[in-house]
Amino acid sequence: MEYRSYKSWLAGVGAVVLATCVAGGVSGCSKKKQEDPKAKAEKSEADAKKKPQGDRYADGQRLAASLKEWTRRWSDTPDLPSCEPLLKKADELELCKNAQAALGTMKAAAAKPEPEAVLVHAAAELTFATEAASEKLRNAFMEKTQAERKAAPGSSGAAAPKSSAAGGSTLPRTRPLGSAGKAALAAKGKALEAAPLDPDQQTMQAYSRINRATLRYLSQFLQFGPLKTRAATLTELEGLSQRKPVWPALGRTLREAAMAENDPDLQGKLKALAPKLSRRSPAVMPPGMPAGHAADKDAPRPAAPAPAKP
């Protein structure tokens, strides 16, 4: 009797445990079924909040903040100086007038402000105009500097230092500077720093400075605008590349934008155009070089003459 009672009790306990497990399993399944739709809804909401790839600045806030700062910069930008007397020819002086007119258009568009497409076009025109003027000013300033050096006393005809029979130089040995010599050298350096710049050099730097600033301005649209704005800016710059096929500074701007771009299609276009603009044009033929001689090192060379027959 005791054995049967124990067996009955054990069976009862097993039934209770089994029922508890089944109830817990059903409750767990029911809870899991309730959690699945909630998890899916949260995941869908999180995915919807994610910005699509290639449009990390789709809201336009990053570009708007940058343009607000640039509006102040453009209003503080002084007008470009006249290119006279560094440039003499009428067509060269016209380049400077075009650059000044383009700067006025850019400042007016930024102050209004005009729509993004108008701002990008105005900046592109200003970049092209200042680049053309800067190139002429650089060449003219280099020619002027070389002419002044040739005309300076003692610039030519000075005897070269003689060498000893053993091949050594006969130049006198320099002694270490004393405290008085160091003070005199420092005073001379300060005087050179305080000396005013050449007016022609200041003119050249003014055009170059506006050119660099405008390229930075265009890079704001090219890097921080929504995808549509970035693509439209690239189209504008492609037009500039057709007007000036070799433009290393513009090539660097495109290369920097390509490094930050995460839209595969736009990044591929940036990477394709940047190297083309960075290629150097053939070197200018030095004075006195015989006609027909190729100055470009990559130019094909004439074939060697055939060996004479014995």
C-alpha positions as CSV (number, residue, x, y, z in Angstrom):
1,M,0.0,0.0,0.0
2,E,2.8,2.3,0.9
3,Y,4.5,1.6,-2.4
4,R,1.4,2.3,-4.4
5,S,0.8,5.5,-2.5
6,Y,4.4,6.7,-3.3
7,K,4.0,5.8,-7.0
8,S,0.7,7.7,-7.1
9,W,2.3,10.7,-5.5
10,L,5.2,10.6,-7.9
11,A,2.9,10.4,-10.9
12,G,0.9,13.4,-9.6
13,V,4.1,15.4,-9.2
14,G,5.2,14.6,-12.7
15,A,1.8,15.7,-14.1
16,V,2.1,19.0,-12.3
17,V,5.6,19.6,-13.6
18,L,4.6,18.7,-17.1
19,A,1.6,21.0,-17.0
20,T,3.8,23.8,-15.7
21,C,6.3,23.3,-18.5
22,V,3.6,23.3,-21.1
23,A,2.0,26.4,-19.7
24,G,5.4,28.2,-19.6
25,G,6.1,27.1,-23.2
26,V,2.8,28.4,-24.4
27,S,3.3,31.6,-22.5
28,G,6.8,32.0,-24.0
29,C,5.6,31.4,-27.5
30,S,2.8,33.8,-27.0
31,K,5.2,36.4,-25.7
32,K,7.6,35.8,-28.6
33,K,4.7,36.3,-31.1
34,Q,3.8,39.5,-29.4
35,E,7.4,40.8,-29.5
36,D,8.1,40.0,-33.2
37,P,5.7,42.6,-34.7
38,K,7.0,45.2,-32.3
39,A,10.6,44.4,-33.2
40,K,9.8,44.6,-36.9
41,A,8.1,47.9,-36.4
42,E,11.1,49.4,-34.6
43,K,13.5,48.1,-37.2
44,S,11.4,49.6,-40.0
45,E,11.2,52.9,-38.2
46,A,15.0,52.9,-37.7
47,D,15.6,52.1,-41.4
48,A,13.3,54.9,-42.5
49,K,15.3,57.4,-40.4
50,K,18.5,56.3,-42.0
51,K,19.7,58.6,-44.8
52,P,20.0,56.8,-48.1
53,Q,23.6,56.1,-49.2
54,G,25.0,58.9,-51.3
55,D,22.9,61.6,-49.8
56,R,24.4,62.2,-46.4
57,Y,23.5,65.9,-46.5
58,A,20.0,65.5,-47.9
59,D,18.5,67.9,-45.4
60,G,20.7,70.7,-46.8
61,Q,21.5,72.0,-43.3
62,R,25.3,71.5,-43.6
63,L,25.4,73.5,-46.9
64,A,23.1,76.2,-45.6
65,A,25.3,76.8,-42.5
66,S,28.4,77.1,-44.8
67,L,26.7,79.5,-47.3
68,K,25.6,81.7,-44.4
69,E,29.3,82.1,-43.4
70,W,30.3,82.7,-47.0
71,T,27.7,85.4,-47.5
72,R,29.7,87.4,-44.8
73,R,33.0,86.6,-46.5
74,W,31.8,87.8,-49.9
75,S,30.5,91.1,-48.4
76,D,33.9,91.7,-46.8
77,T,35.8,90.9,-50.0
78,P,37.4,94.1,-51.5
79,D,37.3,94.8,-55.2
80,L,40.1,93.7,-57.5
81,P,42.8,96.2,-58.4
82,S,43.6,97.4,-61.9
83,C,46.2,95.3,-63.7
84,E,48.1,98.4,-65.0
85,P,51.0,98.9,-65.4
86,L,51.9,95.3,-65.1
87,L,49.8,94.4,-68.1
88,K,50.0,96.6,-71.2
89,K,48.0,94.9,-74.0
90,A,44.3,95.7,-74.3
91,D,43.2,92.0,-74.4
92,E,45.1,91.3,-71.2
93,L,43.6,94.3,-69.4
94,E,40.2,93.0,-70.6
95,L,40.8,89.8,-68.6
96,C,41.2,91.9,-65.4
97,K,38.0,93.8,-66.2
98,N,36.1,90.6,-66.7
99,A,37.3,89.3,-63.4
100,Q,36.2,92.4,-61.6
101,A,32.8,92.2,-63.2
102,A,32.5,88.5,-62.3
103,L,33.4,89.4,-58.7
104,G,30.6,92.0,-58.6
105,T,28.1,89.5,-59.9
106,M,29.2,86.9,-57.3
107,K,28.9,89.3,-54.4
108,A,25.5,90.5,-55.5
109,A,24.2,86.9,-55.9
110,A,25.5,85.9,-52.4
111,A,24.0,88.9,-50.7
112,K,20.5,88.4,-52.1
113,P,20.9,85.3,-51.9
114,E,20.2,83.8,-55.3
115,P,19.2,80.1,-55.7
116,E,21.9,77.5,-55.5
117,A,22.2,77.0,-59.3
118,V,22.8,80.8,-59.8
119,L,25.4,80.9,-57.0
120,V,27.3,77.9,-58.5
121,H,27.3,79.4,-62.0
122,A,28.4,82.8,-60.7
123,A,31.2,81.2,-58.8
124,A,32.3,79.1,-61.8
125,E,32.5,82.2,-63.9
126,L,34.5,84.1,-61.3
127,T,36.9,81.2,-61.0
128,F,37.5,81.1,-64.7
129,A,37.9,84.8,-65.0
130,T,40.4,85.1,-62.1
131,E,42.3,82.1,-63.3
132,A,42.8,83.7,-66.7
133,A,43.8,87.0,-65.3
134,S,46.1,85.4,-62.7
135,E,47.9,83.4,-65.3
136,K,48.7,86.6,-67.3
137,L,49.8,88.5,-64.2
138,R,52.1,85.7,-63.1
139,N,53.8,85.5,-66.5
140,A,54.2,89.3,-66.6
141,F,55.5,89.5,-63.1
142,M,58.1,86.8,-63.8
143,E,59.3,88.6,-66.9
144,K,59.5,91.9,-65.0
145,T,61.5,90.2,-62.2
146,Q,64.0,88.6,-64.6
147,A,64.5,91.9,-66.5
148,E,65.2,93.7,-63.2
149,R,67.7,91.1,-62.2
150,K,69.6,91.4,-65.5
151,A,69.6,95.2,-65.2
152,A,70.9,95.1,-61.6
153,P,74.6,96.1,-61.1
154,G,76.9,93.2,-60.9
155,S,74.3,90.7,-62.2
156,S,76.5,89.7,-65.2
157,G,80.1,89.7,-66.0
158,A,81.2,88.8,-62.5
159,A,84.2,86.6,-62.3
160,A,83.6,83.1,-61.0
161,P,85.6,82.1,-58.0
162,K,88.9,80.4,-58.9
163,S,89.7,76.9,-57.7
164,S,93.1,75.7,-56.5
165,A,95.2,73.3,-58.4
166,A,93.9,70.5,-56.1
167,G,90.4,71.3,-57.1
168,G,89.4,73.0,-53.9
169,S,87.6,76.3,-53.6
170,T,89.6,79.4,-52.7
171,L,86.6,81.1,-51.1
172,P,87.5,82.6,-47.7
173,R,86.4,80.8,-44.6
174,T,83.4,82.2,-42.8
175,R,83.8,82.9,-39.1
176,P,81.0,82.4,-36.6
177,L,78.9,85.5,-36.0
178,G,79.3,87.3,-32.7
179,S,76.5,88.8,-30.7
180,A,76.8,92.1,-32.6
181,G,76.8,90.3,-36.0
182,K,73.7,88.3,-35.0
183,A,71.9,91.4,-33.9
184,A,72.7,93.2,-37.2
185,L,71.4,90.2,-39.1
186,A,68.2,90.1,-37.1
187,A,67.7,93.8,-37.7
188,K,68.2,93.3,-41.4
189,G,65.6,90.5,-41.5
190,K,63.0,92.6,-39.7
191,A,63.7,95.5,-42.1
192,L,63.0,93.2,-45.0
193,E,59.8,91.9,-43.5
194,A,58.6,95.5,-42.8
195,A,59.4,96.6,-46.4
196,P,56.3,97.1,-48.5
197,L,55.5,94.6,-51.2
198,D,55.9,95.4,-54.8
199,P,52.6,96.9,-56.0
200,D,52.7,94.6,-59.0
201,Q,53.1,91.6,-56.7
202,Q,50.2,92.8,-54.6
203,T,48.1,92.9,-57.7
204,M,49.0,89.4,-58.7
205,Q,48.3,88.1,-55.2
206,A,44.9,89.8,-55.1
207,Y,43.7,87.9,-58.2
208,S,45.2,84.6,-57.0
209,R,43.6,85.0,-53.6
210,I,40.1,85.5,-55.0
211,N,40.7,82.5,-57.4
212,R,41.6,80.2,-54.5
213,A,38.7,81.5,-52.3
214,T,36.2,80.8,-55.1
215,L,37.4,77.3,-55.6
216,R,36.9,76.7,-51.9
217,Y,33.4,78.2,-52.2
218,L,32.6,75.8,-55.0
219,S,33.8,72.9,-52.9
220,Q,31.1,73.6,-50.4
221,F,28.5,72.7,-52.9
222,L,30.5,69.8,-54.2
223,Q,31.0,68.2,-50.8
224,F,28.3,69.4,-48.5
225,G,25.2,69.8,-50.7
226,P,22.5,67.2,-51.2
227,L,23.2,64.7,-53.9
228,K,21.3,66.6,-56.5
229,T,23.3,69.8,-55.7
230,R,26.6,67.9,-55.8
231,A,25.8,66.4,-59.2
232,A,24.7,69.8,-60.6
233,T,28.0,71.4,-59.3
234,L,30.0,68.8,-61.0
235,T,28.2,69.4,-64.3
236,E,29.1,73.1,-64.0
237,L,32.7,72.2,-63.4
238,E,32.8,69.9,-66.3
239,G,31.9,72.9,-68.4
240,L,34.9,74.7,-67.0
241,S,37.1,71.8,-67.8
242,Q,36.1,72.1,-71.5
243,R,37.0,75.8,-71.5
244,K,40.4,75.1,-69.8
245,P,41.4,71.5,-70.1
246,V,44.5,71.8,-68.0
247,W,43.8,73.3,-64.5
248,P,45.7,71.6,-61.7
249,A,44.0,73.6,-58.9
250,L,40.5,72.6,-60.1
251,G,41.8,69.0,-60.4
252,R,42.8,69.1,-56.7
253,T,39.3,70.4,-55.8
254,L,37.7,67.5,-57.6
255,R,40.1,65.0,-56.1
256,E,39.3,66.1,-52.6
257,A,35.6,65.9,-53.3
258,A,36.0,62.4,-54.7
259,M,37.7,61.3,-51.4
260,A,34.6,62.4,-49.4
261,E,32.0,61.3,-51.9
262,N,30.0,58.1,-51.0
263,D,27.7,58.0,-54.0
264,P,29.4,55.4,-56.3
265,D,28.3,57.0,-59.6
266,L,29.2,60.6,-58.7
267,Q,32.5,59.4,-57.1
268,G,33.4,57.7,-60.4
269,K,32.8,60.8,-62.4
270,L,34.9,62.9,-60.0
271,K,37.8,60.4,-60.1
272,A,37.7,60.3,-63.9
273,L,37.8,64.1,-64.4
274,A,40.3,65.1,-61.8
275,P,43.4,63.5,-63.4
276,K,42.6,65.0,-66.8
277,L,42.7,68.5,-65.4
278,S,45.9,67.8,-63.5
279,R,47.9,66.9,-66.5
280,R,50.6,69.5,-67.3
281,S,50.6,71.1,-70.7
282,P,53.7,70.7,-72.9
283,A,56.6,72.9,-71.8
284,V,57.2,76.2,-73.5
285,M,60.1,76.1,-75.9
286,P,63.0,78.0,-74.4
287,P,64.4,81.0,-76.3
288,G,67.1,80.1,-78.8
289,M,66.0,76.5,-79.2
290,P,66.1,75.5,-82.9
291,A,62.8,75.3,-84.7
292,G,61.3,71.9,-84.9
293,H,62.8,70.8,-81.6
294,A,60.2,69.2,-79.3
295,A,60.3,70.8,-75.9
296,D,58.0,68.2,-74.4
297,K,60.0,65.3,-73.0
298,D,57.2,62.9,-73.9
299,A,57.2,64.0,-77.5
300,P,58.3,61.2,-80.0
301,R,61.9,61.3,-80.9
302,P,63.2,60.8,-84.4
303,A,64.4,57.4,-85.3
304,A,68.1,56.7,-85.2
305,P,69.8,56.7,-88.6
306,A,70.4,53.3,-90.2
307,P,74.0,52.1,-89.9
308,A,76.1,52.7,-93.0
309,K,76.8,49.8,-95.2
310,P,80.4,48.6,-95.3
